[in-house]
Structures are given as C-alpha cells and as structure tokens.
C-alpha cells in the first residue's frame, strides 16, 4: 500500500461513520497530512451540516500548517452552494497546496467543477487513489445519480429445502428461520438504508413494524405495495411512528404527514414506475424485504444491485418457495448456525 493509499483508506474508514445519516448527500471522509503525520481529519456526519473537508480543516489546531499540507478526500470536493458553502473554496482559501481525491463526483452540480476550481487556485491535484473502493463506498449515491433510481438491496431468509415461509401458521407474525444475531444484523442494515419496501401479503401475514428496534439508528421510510387497499388501520405499518408510503391503484388524500398514499399504474413496467417515483422523492436506497412475488418482480426486471440471502438447516418440507436468483457473483459469511450470501448485480 502506497502512502497515498494509506491515507485514502483512512478517509474511507472515517466516511463510513456517516452511513444512514447523510442522505441525500454522499459519504465522505477527509484527512490532512503534514510532514508525514495526520494533523486533521473529519467526515460528513449529517445532511445540512459541515462536510468532511470542513470538519478536517476545523480540527487542525495550527492553521498555519495548512498551506504546507496535503488534504485527502474520498470524493471530489463540492463546488456549489447548497446548505453549506463550497468545500473547494475553503481549501483554496487556506491555500492547501496538494489535494488527493479518491473519486470524481458524478452529481451534475459538481462533476469535475470542484477539481477545476482547485486547479485554477494553483493546487496540485492527484486523482483516482483507491478509486474503486471510493466508488463502492458511495454505491448508493452513484447509482441514484447515474441510473436515476435508488440502490436496491433484496433480502430474504430461506430454509435448507428452499422455502421462505410455511403455507399455514397460527398467528400473524413471522416464522423465524434465522437466529437472533442475523436478525439484529438486519436491523442494523435498516438503519443504513433510506427506505424499506414490502408487499401486501407480507403485511397481512406477518404484521411487521419494519423498524430498527434492535439496533441504534434511524428507522427507514416504510414503503408498502397495497394495490387494492387491503391493509387497514389495525396493522403496525400504519402506526404513524415512522414515515410510510402506501402505493396503490387509486390515490387517497390524507391529512397526516406520516402516511403518504400514492397511485402507481400497475402495468408491465410497474416495478420501474415505483423506482421512478422513489427517485422523484430523493430516496437513494431501498432494502426490499417483501415476499417472493415482490422480490421476484425486481429480480425478473433486473432492477436490483445486491441480494442478501440467509439460509439455515431448518426444513419446512412444504411452503412458499424462495425467490430464484441466477447469479454466481457472491461472498458468503457464517453467523453462528446461519449462512449469509451477498450477491452483487454489478462488477
């Protein structure tokens, strides 16, 4: 690992602290180095608050050292006024002579303009350090801006004999296949994504709350496909504790800001219609925990980026079959007696 890569790896490590709190902004980490030592570092902690470069610069005790330092940043510094001033201007103001950047920002308002500003101010620019890793860090952000849809994560658990649920059960609650550690991991994942989506049958059969009660963090926006409005007010999905979007075939106006009803055309491009609407709402990532029909719809349309699939030695012998995924690109993990495979629909 080169010196540049060592400090960029630290930027990535810092940036990950903001996962789940920076939407719709990207994850960014920054490190400032003088004479081979880190004298400042920071990350973007929350949308609307200071960016990584600002936090890194503010953390430097002796600002006189900035004009003789190198600033590392995992994503191109912004060049436009949003809720905060341009970071490129702040770097230029402090006359930081060397700027090392992991990846170029594909957001239209930046997209090379930050680099241009810095070069015009006389800074030496080094690009593409751990670029692949920096792009992976912001896979949600890049997918949203480049593909014009949220980053889609499919998640389900299946038995050894390939079922996700029994055909019949005594109560309207999930029949657990995974252990408690895997279930807590799922709640951690929920805090990292902006939305969580399920279909009608999942709500009717399991009555889920779709929150992150077993982990610290924000609850995702609940998105429920309920074409014929079968879900009434007795279900937890309508408890108004978390913002919820109900997608149906006839729009219902509501005075409650916590529940939004939205009409979507249920046609051959229904799945794409949903993603277009979520993109319009500025939702960058969605974890889909629905039943087979919902998940399989996204698989069949090729509209997914990751699939996180748990399995266990439990057998149902009969039941609702697990979704079918024709993908060989995966990594696997062991969580006690559970196996987790994470498939990727991209290189």
N, C-alpha and C positions, 0 to 999 in steps of 0.2 A: 504493500500500500504506500503510495507516494504521500508527501507532506500535504499536498492539496486534498487528496482523497481522505486523509485522516481528519482534517478539519471539516470537510463536507459531510463526512459520516456523522460528526458531532452535530452539524446543522440538522440533519435528518432526524437524529435522536431527539433533539430539542423540539422539532416541529411536531412530532407525534404526540406531544403533550396536549396539543390543541384539537385532537381528533374528537369530533362530536360537538365542539363549541364554536367553531369558526365559520360555519355555513352562513352565507353563501361564499365566503372567502376561502382561499386555498390554505393548506397547511404550509407554514414557512418557518424555518429556523435560521438563525444568523450567528456568526462567531467573528470576533475581531481579534486579530493576532498582531502582536508587536514583538520583534526580536525573538521569535520562536515560542512565545508564550501567549496564551489566551488572556486578554485583558478585559473582554466584554462578551456577553452572549445574551441571546433572548429568542423568544418565539412569539408568534401571533397567538394570543390567548383567547380572544373573543371578538366576533364581528362588531365593528364600530369602535373598537379600542385600538391602541397603538399596534403597528405592525412589527414584525420581528426585528427589522433593521433599527427602528426607533428604540425598541427595548434594549437592543445590544449596545447602541451608542450611548443611551442614558445610563447604562450600567458601568461605563468606563469612568473611573474616578478622575484620572488626569486627562482631560480632553485635549491637551496639547500633544499627546501621543498619537491622536487620530491622523494627523497629517503625515505620519511616518508609518502607518499601519496598513494591513490588508484586511478587508472585510469579506467574509464568505457568506453567501446566502443561497439557500436551496432553490429559490425561484427568482427569476428576474425582478428587480425592484420596480415597483409601480411608478408610473409617470403622470398619472392623472389625479385630479382632486375628486375624492369620494367623500366618505365620512371622515377621512383623515387626509392630510397633505401628502404630496408625492414623496416617496422614500428616496427616489433618485435625486431630488432636490436637496434633501437633508444630507445625503452622502457627499454631494458636491459642495454644500455649504461648509462642511467640516474638512473639505479638501483631502479626503481619504484617497490616496493615490492608486491603490490596487483593489480591484473588485473581482472576486472569483464567483462565478454563477453556475449553479447546477443545471438548470433547465430554463429555456425561454418560455415565457408566459403566453399561452395561446388565446387568452382573453383579448378581444378586439381592441379594448382601450389601452392595452399595454403592448403585447405582440411586437417586441423589438424596440418600442419607443423609449423604454427605460434605459436600455443599452445605448441607444443613440444619444440620449441626454447626457449620460455619464461620459461617453467618448468625447462629446463636444466640450465637456468641462475639463478634459485633459486626463481623465482616469484611464489606467491600463486595464483592459477587460480580458479575463480568461473565462472561456465558456466550456460547457459540457463535462464538467467534473462530476463523476458518478451520475451522469445524466439519466441512465436507465433507472437507477434507484430513486432519483428525484422525481421522475415521472410516475413511477409506481407509487410513491408517497402520495401524489395528488391524482391518482387514477379516477377518483370521483369528479374532481374539478375539470380535468381534461376531457373526460367522457361527456360531461354536461355541455361544455362549450364546443367541442368538436363534433359530437354526434347528435347534439340537440335533444338529449334525453337524459334521464337520471342514470346513474350507475346502478345496475341491477344485480342483487345477490339473492339467489334461491337457497332456501334452507328447508331440509326435512330430515326426519329420522325414520329408518326402516328396519324391520326385523330381519333375522337371518334368512327367512324364507320369502322376503321381498314384499312385505305389507307395511303400510303406514298407519293403519287403524283397523280395528275389528269391524265386522259388519254390524254388530249389535253391541250395545253397552247399557248399563243400568242407569247411569247418571250423565247429565250434560256437562262433562268435563273431560279433559284429555286422558287417554290411557298411555301412561309414560313408557317409552321404550328406552330412553337414555337415563343415565344416573344423575345424581344431584349436581355433580361437578360440570357435566356437559350443559345442564340446564342453566347453571349460573353463568357459564360462558356465553350462552345465547343471550342472556340479559345484558351482559357486557356489550355484545355486538349491537344490541338495540340502542344503547346509548351512543354508539358511533355513527349511526345512520340517521338520516333526516326523516325517513318515513318507513312505515311497516304496512304491508298490504296482505289482506286475506280475502277469501271469497265468502259467499253467503253460507254455504254448508259448514264451513269451519266455525263460524259464529253460532249457527243453530245447534251444532252437535257438541261443541266444546265450551261455549260461552266464555271466550278468553277476554282478558283485560288488555293484553298487548302492551303492557308497560315494562319498566325495568326495575321492578320492585326488589329484585335480588342482587342489585348492583347499584353503585352510586353513579348518578349522572342524569342527563335529561331524558325524558320519555320521547320516543319518536312520534311524529304525526301519524295517527291511525288512518289507514285508507281501506275502505271496505266496499267490495263489489256487491251490491244488493239490487239487482236488476228490477225485481218486482216488489220491492219494499216489504220483504218478509220479516225483517228484523224490527221488533217493537221496542218500546222504551224500557222493558224489563231486563234487557241484555246489558252486560257490563260495557260493551262497546259504546253505549250511549250514556255513560255515567258522567260525562262532561268534565272529567278530571284531566283530560288531555284533548288537544285539538283533534278533531275527527272529520274526515271527508267521506261522505257516503255517495258512491257512484251508482246511479240508477238510470232507468229509461224514461223517467219523467221528473223534471226538476221540481223540487219542493222548496219554497222560500221559508227561511227560518229567521227568527229574531236573535237566536243565540249564536254568538260569535264562535263558540267552541265546536259547533257541528255545522258543517257546510254540505248541503246537498247539491250534487252536480249531475246534470244529464249528459250522458255519453251515448253516442249511436252504437248500438250492439250489432255491428256488421262484420264483414270479413277482415277488417283491419281494426277490430275493437281494441286489441292489445296496444297497437300503435297509437290509437286515439287516447287511451289512458296516459301513455307516456308523454304524448304531446301536451296534454292538459297539465301533468305534473311538472313538465319543463316550464310551462307558462307560469306556474305557481312558484318557480325558482327552487324546486325541490331537487337537490343534486344526487341523492342516493336513496334507494329503497331496498329493504330486505323483505322478501316475499316468503311468508310462512303459511300460505294457504294450502288447501288440499290438492289432490292430484290434478283435478281439472284446471285449476288456476295456474299451478306451476307448469303443467304440461303445455298450456297455451303459450307461455313465454318461451319455453324450450322449442316448441314447434316453429315459432316465428323467428327464432334465433335472436331474440331480444333479451339476452342475459350476458353477464360478464363473469360472475362467479357462481358456483353451486357448492354449498357446504352440506355434506351429507353424512349424517351419523348412522352407524349400524351397531347391532348388538346380537348376542346369541339367542335372544328371546325369539320364540316362534308363535305365530298366531294360527298357522295351518290354513286359515281362510281369512279373507278380509278385503280391504281396499288396497289395491296394488300400488306400489310406489311409482313415481314418475320414471319414465325411461329417458336416459341421458346417454347419447352416443358421443362420448368424449374420453380420450385417453390421457389428456394432459392434467395430471393431478398430483398433489402431495398428500401424504397420509400421516396421521398422528394417533397416538393411543392415549385415551383418557380413562384410566382405570380399566374397566371392562368394556368400554365403548371404543369404537374406531371412528375416526373422523377423516373423511376425504374431502379435500378442497380442489374442485375442478376450476379451470380457467378457460374462458372462451376467447382468449387472446394470447399473443406471444409474450 
